[in-house]
Amino acid sequence: MNAITCTPNHSSFSMNCRGKLTDLSTPLIMGILNLTPDSFSDGGKFNSEKNALLQVEKMISDGAAIIDIGAQSTRPNAEFLSAENEISRLGSLISKIKKQFPETLISLDTFYAEVVQFGCNEGIDIVNDISGGNFDKKMFETVGKKALPYILMHVNPTYQLMHEKLIEGDIILNLNQYFSEKILELEAFAINDFILDPGFGFGKTVEQQHQLLNEIEFINFGKNPLLIGISRKSFIYKPLGKKPTEIIEETQKLHLKVLEKGAKILRVHDVAETKKTIDIFLNR
């Protein structure tokens, strides 16, 4: 039985995180915790355990229900880390967060099956794989065995090509074909609990990304919950001539748009501002 369930109009979903059913009928905030020295907007701020824990506490206080921990930057020209380096960088942080904030869900942002195995032993609840299983052929098998919810992102087929703009034709048609093929793969590994991520910032033109924002309700025809990650993305700030940290107002307007179109999880840096946006959406 599919662990993610929906009503006939696909407006209500839930996900099973280690036996705990998390309701997605009210949109959730996923706070970003980068443990990297080279992330595009906050590199180096949280790569000490003390600073990371303080940031987690702040994001939870501001309204984050999920903390997404990443040990490797995936921005263009970022340093490439091995699975061993990711594990070393993660250290004991996951288990410490879980001990200090047991009710908060922890998502692990990695494309390595070995790191998922490590994270599962440390207490993660969700796997957030930007590669859609393309960069490590053992990923789907590992996630299936661990029975964790899986965030399936759209991306080009290799690490070297992930930021190349290769999509021709209609972006929605391309994504729907990708997701339909990947979902069959996931189900073959007994992964039935998954969230779809259109992959903003990965190999798409500015125009294609705005089309996605305007038409996200057509991604897999609303049959699965959607995660939207547009926080501090260049397709928003570059055309405006601004820095990544200067587009909070513009980003919240887009967040409100995708919430109205059915988005269930917002992956963000600015948690407090996003919480205000969700409150506006819920009180309309």
C-alpha positions, 0 to 999 in steps of 0.5 A: 500500500502506498504510504503517501495517501491522497484524497480524490482531489489530491489536496491532502497527503501524508508521509510515513517517517519511521512509523510516524505519519506526518500530515501534509494537508498543511504545508510544511517548511523545510529549513536548509542547514548547509554544513559546507564552506562553499555554499552560494549564500551561506557557505561557512556559517554553519560548518561548526557543530555549535553554530549548526545546532544554534541555527537548527534551534532558530529555524525550529523556533521560526517554524521549520518542521523539517531540517534538511542537512547537506554536507556537499554544495551542489552549486555550479563549480562547487567542490566535489566530495566523496561519500567518506568526506560527507560522512566526516563532515556530518560527524555526530550532528544528526544524532545530536539534533535528534536528541535535542529536537526529537519531534523535528524531522531530519532530511539528509541531502545526499546523492550517496547510498553510503551516506544514506546508510550512515544517516539512517543509523544516526536517525534521519527521517527522509532522504533528499536526493538531488540526483534522482538516483542517477549518481549512485546506482545503489541509492534506490535499493538502499532507500527501499531497504530502509523504508524512508520517504524519498524526495525525487528531484528532476536533474540531468543524468550526470553530476558533470551535466547537472547544471547544463541547460539541455531541456528542449520542448515543453518543460512540463512534458519533459518533467512528467516523462522523467517522473513517470519513469523514475516512479516506476523505478522507485516502486520496483524497489518498494519505495512508495513514499515519495515527494516530487521536486521539480529541481529549480536551479538545475539545468533549466533556463529562467523562462523554463523555471517561471513556466514551472512556477506557473504550471506546477499543478500539472507536474504528475497531475497532482498525484504526488506531494510537491516540494518547491526549492526556490530559496535564493536561486539565481533565476530570481535574483540575477535578472533583478541585479540583486544578491541571493539574500536580497530577494526575500520579498520576491521569493515570498510572492512566488511561495504564495503562488506555489502554495495556491497551486498545491505545493506541500513543502517549501525548502528555504533559508528564510524560515520566519518569513516563509512561516508568515507566507504560509499563515497568509495562505492558510488564513485567506 
